[in-house]
Amino acid sequence: MMDASQYVPSDPTDAVADMQAACDALAARILSRCADDGLMIAAAESLTGGLLADAFVRIPGASAVFLGSAVTYDIRAKRSILGVDGTLLAREGAVHPDVARAMASGTARLYTQDGEEGAVIGLSTTGVAGPGPDGDKPAGLVYVGIAMPMQRSVNGGRLAGDGRADDTAGETEALELHLHGTREEVRRLTVLRVLEALAERLGA
């Protein structure tokens, strides 16, 4: 399986096809595992702009697990829709690990419906797709947020979550990526890395 950290850009057409095939396989395994475990998925996207949602909805039956994605490209939307702290955004900007964590936990809360408390995984992407840097942050610097509910730890082991609303605040982490390639390759590699990380945590 393609490893995003080892990806070297080649022919653009082949690269996109290879990444799409890898994403399809990972998304299918993730959706199947979540369905078996009674888990749901919600996303919050910045630089990927809907590509993460597309990775899931390409798979037949995704609606049984995938709830939706908030494309909060504008920094103000991260605050108003996802509840990311305005002081944090003003101090650090959108590309920061704490922002990725807040986006992931925020989308899990946003999409949690009655009866789904403690069962929604939150995913987020924020970064610099390029082609140039964003201030002092280089192209290819990406943070991915993963908020695992209390039903499951980040290592894939079951916890004793009791279904209360505060079970949604399980373990939230941010992964720092340094990706290379064109703007489109960075965006697609981000999706691939999110899926790889989530599959690992789910044991899928």
Secondary structure as the mmCIF struct_conf table of DSSP 4:
data_model
#
loop_
_struct_conf.conf_type_id
_struct_conf.id
_struct_conf.beg_label_comp_id
_struct_conf.beg_label_asym_id
_struct_conf.beg_label_seq_id
_struct_conf.end_label_comp_id
_struct_conf.end_label_asym_id
_struct_conf.end_label_seq_id
HELX_RH_3T_P HELX_RH_3T_P1 ALA A 4 GLN A 6
HELX_RH_AL_P HELX_RH_AL_P1 PRO A 12 ASP A 37
TURN_TY1_P TURN_TY1_P1 GLY A 38 GLY A 38
STRN STRN1 MET A 40 GLU A 45
BEND BEND1 SER A 46 SER A 46
TURN_TY1_P TURN_TY1_P2 LEU A 47 GLY A 50
HELX_RH_AL_P HELX_RH_AL_P2 LEU A 51 VAL A 57
TURN_TY1_P TURN_TY1_P3 ARG A 58 ARG A 58
BEND BEND2 ILE A 59 ILE A 59
TURN_TY1_P TURN_TY1_P4 PRO A 60 GLY A 61
HELX_RH_3T_P HELX_RH_3T_P2 ALA A 62 ALA A 64
TURN_TY1_P TURN_TY1_P5 VAL A 65 VAL A 65
STRN STRN2 PHE A 66 VAL A 71
BEND BEND3 ASP A 74 ASP A 74
HELX_RH_AL_P HELX_RH_AL_P3 ILE A 75 SER A 80
TURN_TY1_P TURN_TY1_P6 ILE A 81 LEU A 82
HELX_RH_AL_P HELX_RH_AL_P4 GLY A 86 GLU A 92
BEND BEND4 ALA A 94 HIS A 96
HELX_RH_AL_P HELX_RH_AL_P5 PRO A 97 TYR A 111
TURN_TY1_P TURN_TY1_P7 ASP A 114 GLY A 115
TURN_TY1_P TURN_TY1_P8 GLU A 117 GLY A 118
STRN STRN3 VAL A 120 GLY A 127
BEND BEND5 GLY A 130 GLY A 132
STRN STRN4 ASP A 134 ASP A 134
TURN_TY1_P TURN_TY1_P9 GLY A 135 ASP A 136
STRN STRN5 LYS A 137 LYS A 137
TURN_TY1_P TURN_TY1_P10 ALA A 139 GLY A 140
STRN STRN6 LEU A 141 MET A 148
TURN_TY1_P TURN_TY1_P11 MET A 150 GLN A 151
STRN STRN7 ARG A 152 ARG A 152
TURN_TY1_P TURN_TY1_P12 VAL A 154 ASN A 155
BEND BEND6 GLY A 156 GLY A 156
STRN STRN8 ARG A 158 ARG A 158
BEND BEND7 GLY A 163 GLY A 163
HELX_RH_3T_P HELX_RH_3T_P3 ALA A 165 THR A 168
STRN STRN9 GLU A 171 HIS A 178
BEND BEND8 GLY A 181 GLY A 181
HELX_RH_AL_P HELX_RH_AL_P6 ARG A 183 LEU A 202
TURN_TY1_P TURN_TY1_P13 GLY A 203 GLY A 203
#
